[in-house]
Amino acid sequence: MDTRQWRDTIAAAQDGDRRALDELVEGWLPLVYNIVGRALNGHADVDDVVQETMLRAVDNLGSLRDPDSFRSWLVAIAMRQIRDRARRRPPAPLDEPAAREATDFAELTVLRLQLEGQRREVAEAVRWLDDEDRQLLSLWWLEVAGELTRRELAAAVGISRQHAAVRVQRMKERLETSRGIVRALHGACPDLRELTARWNGRPDSVWRKRLARHLRGCGYCGDTRESVVPAERLLVGIALVPVPVGFTLSLALGGKTAAAATVASVSWSAKVLSALTQPVVAATAGATIVAGGAYLVTQTPDAPAPRVAVSPTAASTHRPPQVPDPPSASPSTSPSVSPTPTKTVLYGSVVDTVDRAPDPDTPPAALPHRPESGISSTGGAHAVMNHRGDSVTLTGKGYVLLRWQISPQYRAGSLVMPAWTGLEGKLFHVASGGGRRMDDPVSATDTTATGMGNSTVGYAVLPAGTQQMWQNEYFYVDGSVTLTVNERGADYGLSVFPSSWDAVEKDITTGPDQGLTRYGLVRDTGRDDTPVPQYVTRSTPADPAAVGQRSRV
């Protein structure tokens, strides 16, 4: 944001122009929100600190002599409010309910900017920084994104540019360490899983040091398959995180004027403010006026999501004629399901038998070699999906690797499986690998520990009729399909890689004699009848989690 473009607006606001003041508040609110949100990582105090920053800026706008210095002046006010908040309220551990309800700014950054790959990794690594580093990063992030200058960064922190360079370099080193931790936690290192078995899932400096020591001595976690791009190159030109829907800013200015900004981009001019003071209008708009109209609070009601009918899953090719279709889900728990199509759909059927683990030392059957012309992915060569609603669309003809990472140390319980939706063409489950099933033991010291959890932290529990997944699951796509994470119960992540027949073959034929738990398993029969062990539909429902499962189990 170039202050020079705002010179006239700033001058008009200083002269008492209410419309200019509203425009100024609305235009610069996102910058302040990003600085405060990232510095506090979405703590419950973010709204209060943003509010206090904007209030002080507007209240002291008349003291600003040079409009061109407005940005650095505003940023300095924001940093003072952040530091004042830290002095007034020393950080205390949140209880578990509060921790779950707090808005994680790293997650907001990922979701609202749709970050993938290493950009997403940087955003998630911020959680591992200490408060002081996070405050500095909130400015440095905007510097490399082109929103601030180094001079403004140094001024906001209250140090020289030379000292700022030293502090930024140290912060970047800790950020890179944190990126390595994020990368490792998305991996499948059994030693790391054992190390984190007693971790509560909340990043802190103690666990950062423990995990960093593990990374330095672990060949598995240190084996980076793709080049690591420096964070500053990843953040160049990245947008500001939009202010969330429902965020409200209220300013009281000694009875002279009032300004409020919401993400609906409404400027509350004098005319709007006057209208809202009328009782009928105020009630309709959900607004409360106090202190003679000098203080305005708007409320954005949460509209319930519409209930929409979704198409049923494809009929299973393995269902015997004498077995009736299972009843549809209760209307009280899921959307209605349209009638079952009369034509049997051959491809993309749902698995309807729970398989047992094969003998660990039994090599897999021969893997049929299907035609490959390549798979394109909206998530790139390595899409990492950790949150409900994350999705990736795969298009082309070839093999795809889906790697499971279940994290019961964060949250155990029932597992809501991912959904394959919008299928156009064919989708087959061809093989399972990764050296182990997710219910195989993973610890030499804890006999209860598997990839699904342990007796201390709890287990991820599959829905009835669902096939047990392996660490690596391989699929063959001929057409287009979207995979969506539906996480609601147990915490899990999915990594999705376009792959090849050679890679699948190498994975599944690597066995216990080479350090793995078991050989892989071939599921492809060579015929077009191999089912998919998750939900699947040819439509694109509003909520992929509502795709009904069809199984005779």
C-alpha positions as CSV (number, residue, x, y, z in Angstrom):
1,M,0.0,0.0,0.0
2,D,1.6,3.3,-1.1
3,T,1.0,6.1,1.3
4,R,1.4,8.7,-1.5
5,Q,-1.8,7.5,-3.1
6,W,-3.6,8.3,0.2
7,R,-2.2,11.8,0.7
8,D,-5.4,13.6,-0.3
9,T,-7.6,11.2,1.7
10,I,-5.4,11.6,4.8
11,A,-5.4,15.4,4.5
12,A,-9.2,15.4,4.1
13,A,-9.6,13.2,7.1
14,Q,-7.4,15.5,9.2
15,D,-9.7,18.4,8.1
16,G,-12.7,16.5,9.5
17,D,-14.1,14.9,6.4
18,R,-16.1,11.9,7.8
19,R,-16.2,10.1,4.4
20,A,-12.5,10.4,4.0
21,L,-12.0,9.1,7.6
22,D,-14.2,6.1,6.9
23,E,-12.3,5.4,3.7
24,L,-9.0,5.6,5.5
25,V,-10.0,3.2,8.2
26,E,-11.5,0.7,5.8
27,G,-8.4,0.9,3.5
28,W,-5.8,0.4,6.2
29,L,-7.6,-2.0,8.5
30,P,-6.3,-5.2,6.6
31,L,-2.7,-4.1,7.1
32,V,-3.2,-3.6,10.9
33,Y,-5.2,-6.8,11.1
34,N,-2.4,-8.8,9.5
35,I,0.3,-7.4,11.7
36,V,-1.6,-7.9,14.9
37,G,-3.1,-11.3,13.9
38,R,0.3,-12.8,12.9
39,A,2.1,-11.3,15.9
40,L,-0.5,-12.8,18.3
41,N,-1.2,-15.8,16.1
42,G,-4.9,-15.3,16.3
43,H,-5.1,-14.9,20.1
44,A,-8.5,-13.8,21.4
45,D,-7.0,-10.4,22.1
46,V,-6.4,-9.7,18.3
47,D,-9.7,-7.9,17.9
48,D,-9.1,-5.7,20.9
49,V,-5.6,-4.8,19.8
50,V,-6.7,-4.0,16.3
51,Q,-9.5,-1.9,17.7
52,E,-7.2,0.0,20.0
53,T,-4.7,0.6,17.3
54,M,-7.2,2.1,14.9
55,L,-8.8,4.1,17.6
56,R,-5.5,5.7,18.7
57,A,-4.6,6.3,15.0
58,V,-7.8,8.1,14.2
59,D,-7.8,10.0,17.5
60,N,-4.3,11.3,17.0
61,L,-4.5,11.7,13.2
62,G,-4.3,15.5,13.6
63,S,-0.8,15.2,15.1
64,L,0.6,13.6,11.9
65,R,2.6,16.2,10.2
66,D,3.7,14.3,7.0
67,P,0.9,12.3,5.3
68,D,3.6,10.3,3.4
69,S,4.7,8.8,6.8
70,F,1.2,7.6,7.6
71,R,2.1,3.9,7.0
72,S,5.2,3.8,9.3
73,W,3.3,5.9,11.9
74,L,0.3,3.4,11.8
75,V,2.6,0.4,12.0
76,A,4.5,1.8,15.0
77,I,1.2,2.4,16.8
78,A,0.2,-1.2,16.1
79,M,3.5,-2.6,17.5
80,R,3.2,-0.4,20.6
81,Q,-0.3,-1.8,21.3
82,I,1.1,-5.4,20.8
83,R,3.9,-4.7,23.3
84,D,1.5,-3.0,25.7
85,R,-0.8,-5.9,25.6
86,A,2.1,-8.2,26.5
87,R,3.0,-6.1,29.5
88,R,-0.5,-5.8,30.7
89,R,-1.4,-9.5,30.2
90,P,1.6,-11.9,30.5
91,P,1.0,-14.9,28.2
92,A,-0.7,-17.8,30.1
93,P,-1.5,-21.2,28.8
94,L,-5.0,-21.6,27.4
95,D,-7.1,-24.3,28.7
96,E,-8.0,-27.0,26.1
97,P,-11.5,-25.6,25.3
98,A,-10.2,-22.1,24.8
99,A,-7.3,-23.4,22.8
100,R,-9.6,-25.2,20.4
101,E,-11.8,-22.1,20.1
102,A,-9.0,-19.6,19.4
103,T,-8.6,-18.5,15.8
104,D,-5.3,-19.8,14.6
105,F,-3.9,-17.1,12.3
106,A,-1.6,-19.6,10.6
107,E,-4.6,-21.6,9.6
108,L,-6.5,-18.4,8.4
109,T,-3.5,-17.6,6.3
110,V,-3.5,-21.0,4.7
111,L,-7.2,-21.2,4.0
112,R,-7.9,-17.6,3.0
113,L,-4.9,-17.2,0.7
114,Q,-5.2,-20.9,-0.5
115,L,-1.5,-21.6,0.2
116,E,-0.1,-24.9,-0.9
117,G,3.3,-26.6,-0.7
118,Q,6.2,-24.7,0.8
119,R,4.2,-21.4,1.2
120,R,1.8,-23.3,3.4
121,E,4.8,-24.8,5.3
122,V,6.0,-21.3,6.1
123,A,2.6,-20.2,7.3
124,E,2.3,-23.2,9.6
125,A,5.9,-22.8,10.9
126,V,4.9,-19.4,12.5
127,R,3.2,-21.3,15.2
128,W,6.6,-22.6,16.5
129,L,8.1,-19.1,17.0
130,D,8.4,-17.3,20.3
131,D,6.3,-14.1,20.8
132,E,9.2,-11.8,20.1
133,D,10.1,-13.6,16.9
134,R,6.5,-13.7,15.8
135,Q,6.1,-9.9,16.3
136,L,9.2,-9.3,14.2
137,L,8.0,-11.8,11.6
138,S,4.6,-10.0,11.4
139,L,6.5,-7.0,10.0
140,W,9.2,-8.9,8.0
141,W,6.4,-11.0,6.2
142,L,4.9,-7.7,5.0
143,E,8.3,-6.4,4.0
144,V,9.1,-9.3,1.7
145,A,5.5,-9.2,0.5
146,G,6.0,-5.6,-0.6
147,E,3.7,-3.9,2.0
148,L,6.5,-2.4,4.2
149,T,10.0,-1.1,3.8
150,R,13.0,-2.1,6.0
151,R,13.1,1.5,7.3
152,E,9.5,1.2,8.4
153,L,10.2,-2.2,10.0
154,A,13.1,-0.9,12.0
155,A,11.2,2.2,13.1
156,A,8.2,0.1,14.2
157,V,10.5,-2.1,16.4
158,G,12.4,1.0,17.6
159,I,15.9,-0.1,16.5
160,S,18.4,0.9,13.8
161,R,18.3,-0.7,10.4
162,Q,21.6,-2.5,11.1
163,H,20.2,-4.0,14.3
164,A,17.0,-4.9,12.5
165,A,19.0,-6.8,9.9
166,V,20.7,-8.9,12.6
167,R,17.4,-9.6,14.4
168,V,15.7,-10.5,11.1
169,Q,18.5,-13.0,10.2
170,R,18.2,-14.7,13.6
171,M,14.4,-14.9,13.3
172,K,14.7,-16.4,9.8
173,E,17.1,-19.1,11.1
174,R,14.5,-20.1,13.7
175,L,11.8,-20.0,11.1
176,E,13.7,-22.4,8.9
177,T,14.1,-24.7,11.9
178,S,10.3,-24.5,12.4
179,R,9.7,-25.3,8.7
180,G,11.8,-28.4,9.1
181,I,9.6,-29.4,12.1
182,V,6.4,-28.9,10.1
183,R,7.8,-30.9,7.3
184,A,8.8,-33.8,9.6
185,L,5.5,-33.9,11.4
186,H,3.8,-34.4,8.0
187,G,6.1,-37.3,7.3
188,A,6.1,-40.9,8.6
189,C,9.2,-41.2,10.7
190,P,8.4,-43.9,13.4
191,D,11.0,-42.5,15.8
192,L,9.4,-39.0,15.6
193,R,6.0,-40.5,16.2
194,E,7.3,-42.2,19.3
195,L,9.0,-38.9,20.5
196,T,5.7,-37.0,20.1
197,A,3.5,-39.6,21.7
198,R,3.2,-37.5,24.9
199,W,3.0,-34.1,23.2
200,N,-0.3,-32.3,23.6
201,G,-0.1,-31.0,20.0
202,R,0.4,-27.3,20.9
203,P,3.7,-25.8,19.6
204,D,6.0,-24.3,22.2
205,S,9.7,-23.5,22.6
206,V,10.5,-26.6,24.6
207,W,9.1,-29.0,22.0
208,R,10.7,-26.9,19.2
209,K,14.1,-27.6,20.7
210,R,13.3,-31.3,21.2
211,L,12.1,-31.8,17.7
212,A,15.0,-29.7,16.3
213,R,17.5,-32.1,18.0
214,H,15.6,-35.1,16.5
215,L,15.8,-33.5,13.0
216,R,19.5,-32.9,13.2
217,G,20.2,-36.6,14.0
218,C,17.5,-38.3,11.9
219,G,18.3,-39.5,8.4
220,Y,14.6,-40.0,7.6
221,C,13.4,-36.6,8.6
222,G,16.5,-34.9,7.0
223,D,15.9,-36.6,3.7
224,T,14.3,-33.7,1.8
225,R,12.9,-34.9,-1.6
226,E,12.4,-31.4,-3.0
227,S,14.6,-28.3,-2.8
228,V,13.7,-26.0,0.0
229,V,13.0,-22.5,-1.3
230,P,14.0,-19.6,1.1
231,A,11.0,-18.1,2.8
232,E,11.5,-14.6,1.4
233,R,11.2,-15.9,-2.1
234,L,8.0,-17.7,-1.2
235,L,6.4,-14.6,0.3
236,V,7.2,-12.1,-2.4
237,G,4.0,-10.5,-3.7
238,I,1.7,-12.6,-1.4
239,A,-1.6,-10.9,-0.6
240,L,-2.8,-9.7,2.8
241,V,-5.1,-12.1,4.7
242,P,-8.6,-10.7,4.3
243,V,-10.3,-9.5,7.4
244,P,-12.7,-12.3,8.4
245,V,-16.4,-12.1,7.7
246,G,-18.2,-10.7,10.8
247,F,-15.2,-8.7,12.1
248,T,-16.4,-5.4,13.4
249,L,-14.5,-2.2,14.1
250,S,-16.1,0.4,16.3
251,L,-14.5,3.8,17.0
252,A,-15.7,6.5,19.5
253,L,-14.2,9.9,18.9
254,G,-15.3,12.1,21.7
255,G,-18.8,12.6,20.2
256,K,-17.4,14.3,17.1
257,T,-17.7,11.4,14.6
258,A,-17.8,7.7,14.4
259,A,-16.4,5.2,11.9
260,A,-16.8,1.5,11.5
261,A,-15.5,-0.9,9.0
262,T,-16.6,-4.4,8.3
263,V,-15.4,-6.9,5.7
264,A,-18.6,-6.2,3.7
265,S,-16.7,-3.1,2.6
266,V,-19.3,-0.7,4.0
267,S,-18.2,2.8,4.8
268,W,-20.4,4.2,7.6
269,S,-20.8,7.8,6.4
270,A,-22.7,10.3,8.4
271,K,-25.9,9.5,6.4
272,V,-25.7,5.8,7.4
273,L,-24.9,6.6,11.0
274,S,-27.9,8.9,11.1
275,A,-30.1,6.2,9.7
276,L,-28.9,3.6,12.2
277,T,-29.8,5.9,15.1
278,Q,-33.5,5.4,14.2
279,P,-34.8,2.6,16.5
280,V,-36.6,0.6,13.8
281,V,-33.5,0.6,11.5
282,A,-31.2,-0.2,14.3
283,A,-33.2,-3.2,15.3
284,T,-33.4,-4.4,11.7
285,A,-29.6,-4.0,11.1
286,G,-28.7,-5.7,14.3
287,A,-27.0,-2.6,15.6
288,T,-26.7,-1.0,19.0
289,I,-26.2,2.7,19.4
290,V,-25.0,4.1,22.7
291,A,-23.5,7.3,24.0
292,G,-25.6,9.5,21.8
293,G,-24.6,7.7,18.6
294,A,-20.9,8.0,19.2
295,Y,-20.3,4.2,19.5
296,L,-21.5,1.8,16.9
297,V,-21.5,-2.1,17.1
298,T,-22.6,-4.2,14.2
299,Q,-23.4,-7.8,14.5
300,T,-23.2,-10.3,11.6
301,P,-25.5,-13.2,12.2
302,D,-24.3,-16.7,11.2
303,A,-26.6,-17.9,8.5
304,P,-27.2,-21.7,8.7
305,A,-25.8,-23.6,5.8
306,P,-28.4,-24.7,3.3
307,R,-29.3,-28.3,3.2
308,V,-28.9,-29.6,-0.2
309,A,-29.5,-33.0,-1.7
310,V,-26.5,-34.9,-3.0
311,S,-26.2,-37.7,-5.5
312,P,-25.7,-41.2,-4.2
313,T,-22.4,-43.0,-4.4
314,A,-21.9,-45.3,-7.3
315,A,-23.3,-48.8,-6.9
316,S,-20.7,-51.4,-5.8
317,T,-19.7,-53.8,-8.4
318,H,-19.0,-56.3,-5.7
319,R,-22.5,-56.3,-4.1
320,P,-24.3,-59.7,-4.7
321,P,-27.8,-59.4,-6.0
322,Q,-29.3,-61.1,-3.0
323,V,-27.9,-58.4,-0.6
324,P,-30.3,-55.4,-0.4
325,D,-29.0,-51.8,-0.5
326,P,-28.3,-50.4,2.9
327,P,-30.8,-47.8,4.2
328,S,-29.9,-44.2,3.6
329,A,-28.7,-42.0,6.4
330,S,-31.2,-40.4,8.8
331,P,-32.5,-37.1,7.6
332,S,-31.5,-35.5,10.9
333,T,-27.8,-36.3,10.5
334,S,-27.2,-35.9,6.8
335,P,-28.7,-34.3,3.7
336,S,-31.3,-36.3,1.7
337,V,-30.0,-38.7,-0.9
338,S,-31.5,-38.8,-4.4
339,P,-32.9,-42.2,-5.7
340,T,-30.4,-44.8,-6.7
341,P,-29.7,-44.8,-10.4
342,T,-31.0,-47.8,-12.3
343,K,-27.9,-48.1,-14.4
344,T,-25.0,-49.8,-12.6
345,V,-21.9,-47.6,-12.6
346,L,-18.8,-49.8,-13.1
347,Y,-16.1,-47.4,-12.0
348,G,-15.5,-45.7,-8.7
349,S,-17.5,-48.1,-6.5
350,V,-17.1,-48.2,-2.7
351,V,-15.3,-51.0,-1.1
352,D,-17.7,-53.2,0.8
353,T,-15.5,-55.7,2.6
354,V,-13.0,-55.1,5.5
355,D,-9.8,-56.9,4.5
356,R,-7.3,-58.5,6.9
357,A,-3.6,-57.8,6.9
358,P,-1.6,-60.1,4.7
359,D,1.4,-62.0,6.0
360,P,4.2,-59.5,6.4
361,D,6.7,-61.7,4.4
362,T,4.4,-62.4,1.5
363,P,5.5,-60.5,-1.7
364,P,2.7,-58.8,-3.6
365,A,1.1,-60.2,-6.7
366,A,2.1,-58.7,-10.1
367,L,0.9,-55.1,-10.5
368,P,-0.9,-54.6,-13.9
369,H,0.7,-51.8,-15.9
370,R,-2.0,-49.4,-17.0
371,P,-1.4,-46.6,-19.6
372,E,0.2,-43.5,-18.3
373,S,0.2,-40.1,-19.9
374,G,0.7,-38.1,-16.7
375,I,-1.4,-36.6,-13.9
376,S,-1.8,-32.9,-13.3
377,S,-2.8,-31.8,-9.8
378,T,-4.2,-28.5,-8.5
379,G,-1.9,-28.9,-5.5
380,G,1.3,-29.3,-7.5
381,A,3.8,-32.1,-7.2
382,H,3.2,-32.4,-3.5
383,A,-0.2,-31.3,-2.0
384,V,-0.4,-31.4,1.8
385,M,-4.0,-31.2,3.2
386,N,-4.6,-31.0,6.9
387,H,-7.9,-29.2,7.4
388,R,-11.5,-29.9,6.8
389,G,-12.4,-28.6,3.3
390,D,-8.9,-28.8,1.8
391,S,-9.1,-30.4,-1.6
392,V,-7.1,-31.3,-4.7
393,T,-8.3,-32.1,-8.2
394,L,-6.4,-34.7,-10.2
395,T,-6.7,-34.8,-14.0
396,G,-5.1,-37.0,-16.6
397,K,-4.2,-40.7,-17.0
398,G,-1.8,-42.2,-14.5
399,Y,-1.0,-43.2,-10.9
400,V,-1.5,-41.1,-7.7
401,L,0.0,-41.7,-4.3
402,L,-2.1,-40.7,-1.2
403,R,0.0,-40.8,2.0
404,W,-1.8,-40.9,5.3
405,Q,-0.6,-39.1,8.4
406,I,-2.9,-39.6,11.4
407,S,-2.1,-37.5,14.5
408,P,-3.9,-38.8,17.5
409,Q,-1.6,-36.8,19.7
410,Y,-3.5,-33.8,18.5
411,R,-7.0,-35.3,18.6
412,A,-8.1,-38.9,18.6
413,G,-11.6,-40.3,18.1
414,S,-13.8,-41.2,15.1
415,L,-12.2,-40.7,11.7
416,V,-14.4,-39.0,9.0
417,M,-13.0,-40.4,5.8
418,P,-12.0,-38.2,2.8
419,A,-14.3,-38.0,-0.2
420,W,-13.7,-38.6,-3.9
421,T,-16.2,-36.4,-5.7
422,G,-16.9,-35.0,-9.1
423,L,-15.7,-38.2,-10.8
424,E,-15.4,-37.9,-14.6
425,G,-14.0,-41.1,-16.1
426,K,-12.4,-43.9,-14.1
427,L,-10.9,-44.3,-10.6
428,F,-9.3,-47.4,-9.3
429,H,-7.6,-48.4,-6.0
430,V,-4.5,-50.2,-7.4
431,A,-2.1,-50.9,-4.5
432,S,-1.2,-50.3,-0.8
433,G,2.3,-49.7,0.4
434,G,4.5,-47.6,2.5
435,G,5.9,-50.6,4.4
436,R,3.0,-50.9,6.8
437,R,-0.7,-50.6,7.4
438,M,-1.8,-47.9,9.7
439,D,-2.8,-50.4,12.4
440,D,0.7,-52.0,12.5
441,P,2.9,-51.4,15.6
442,V,5.2,-48.4,15.3
443,S,7.1,-48.5,18.6
444,A,9.6,-51.0,20.1
445,T,8.9,-49.7,23.6
446,D,5.1,-49.1,23.5
447,T,3.3,-52.2,22.5
448,T,0.0,-50.4,22.3
449,A,1.2,-47.8,19.7
450,T,0.2,-48.1,16.1
451,G,-0.3,-45.6,13.3
452,M,-3.8,-45.1,14.6
453,G,-2.7,-44.0,18.1
454,N,-1.9,-45.6,21.5
455,S,-3.5,-46.3,24.8
456,T,-2.3,-43.0,26.3
457,V,-3.5,-40.5,23.7
458,G,-6.3,-42.6,22.2
459,Y,-6.9,-44.1,18.8
460,A,-8.4,-42.9,15.5
461,V,-11.4,-45.1,14.8
462,L,-12.6,-46.0,11.3
463,P,-16.3,-45.9,10.4
464,A,-17.9,-49.3,10.1
465,G,-17.3,-51.0,6.7
466,T,-14.2,-49.0,5.9
467,Q,-11.1,-50.7,4.6
468,Q,-8.0,-50.2,6.8
469,M,-5.7,-47.8,5.0
470,W,-2.0,-48.3,4.6
471,Q,0.7,-45.6,5.0
472,N,0.7,-45.2,1.2
473,E,-2.3,-45.8,-0.9
474,Y,-2.1,-45.8,-4.7
475,F,-4.8,-45.0,-7.1
476,Y,-5.2,-44.9,-10.9
477,V,-7.1,-42.0,-12.5
478,D,-8.3,-41.9,-16.1
479,G,-10.2,-38.6,-16.3
480,S,-10.8,-36.2,-13.4
481,V,-11.7,-36.5,-9.7
482,T,-11.5,-34.3,-6.6
483,L,-10.3,-35.5,-3.2
484,T,-11.5,-33.6,-0.2
485,V,-10.5,-33.8,3.5
486,N,-13.5,-34.2,5.8
487,E,-11.7,-34.1,9.1
488,R,-14.1,-33.5,12.0
489,G,-13.2,-36.1,14.6
490,A,-9.7,-37.6,14.7
491,D,-6.9,-35.3,13.4
492,Y,-5.3,-36.5,10.1
493,G,-3.5,-35.2,7.1
494,L,-3.1,-36.3,3.5
495,S,-0.2,-35.8,1.1
496,V,-1.1,-36.3,-2.5
497,F,1.6,-36.9,-5.2
498,P,1.2,-37.7,-8.9
499,S,3.2,-40.9,-9.2
500,S,4.1,-43.7,-11.7
501,W,3.8,-47.4,-12.2
502,D,7.6,-47.7,-11.5
503,A,7.3,-45.9,-8.2
504,V,4.3,-48.0,-7.1
505,E,6.1,-51.2,-8.0
506,K,9.3,-50.2,-6.1
507,D,7.3,-49.3,-3.0
508,I,5.2,-52.4,-2.7
509,T,8.0,-54.9,-3.4
510,T,10.2,-53.4,-0.6
511,G,9.8,-55.8,2.3
512,P,10.8,-56.6,5.9
513,D,14.2,-57.7,4.9
514,Q,14.9,-54.1,3.9
515,G,13.7,-52.6,7.2
516,L,10.0,-52.4,6.6
517,T,7.1,-53.9,8.6
518,R,5.6,-55.7,5.6
519,Y,5.5,-56.0,1.8
520,G,2.9,-54.0,0.0
521,L,-0.4,-55.3,-1.5
522,V,-1.7,-55.3,-5.1
523,R,-5.4,-54.6,-5.4
524,D,-5.7,-54.1,-9.1
525,T,-7.0,-57.1,-10.8
526,G,-6.3,-55.8,-14.3
527,R,-10.0,-55.5,-15.0
528,D,-12.0,-52.3,-14.6
529,D,-13.6,-53.5,-11.3
530,T,-11.3,-52.4,-8.5
531,P,-13.2,-50.4,-5.9
532,V,-12.1,-47.3,-4.0
533,P,-12.0,-47.6,-0.2
534,Q,-13.5,-44.2,0.5
535,Y,-16.7,-42.4,-0.4
536,V,-17.1,-41.6,-4.1
537,T,-19.7,-39.7,-6.1
538,R,-20.0,-38.4,-9.6
539,S,-21.6,-35.1,-8.4
540,T,-20.0,-32.2,-6.5
541,P,-22.1,-31.8,-3.3
542,A,-22.0,-28.7,-1.2
543,D,-20.4,-30.6,1.6
544,P,-18.3,-33.6,0.6
545,A,-18.7,-35.1,4.1
546,A,-22.3,-35.6,3.3
547,V,-21.6,-38.1,0.5
548,G,-23.4,-41.2,1.7
549,Q,-21.4,-44.5,2.1
550,R,-22.8,-47.6,0.5
551,S,-21.6,-50.9,1.9
552,R,-22.9,-54.3,2.7
553,V,-20.8,-54.7,5.8
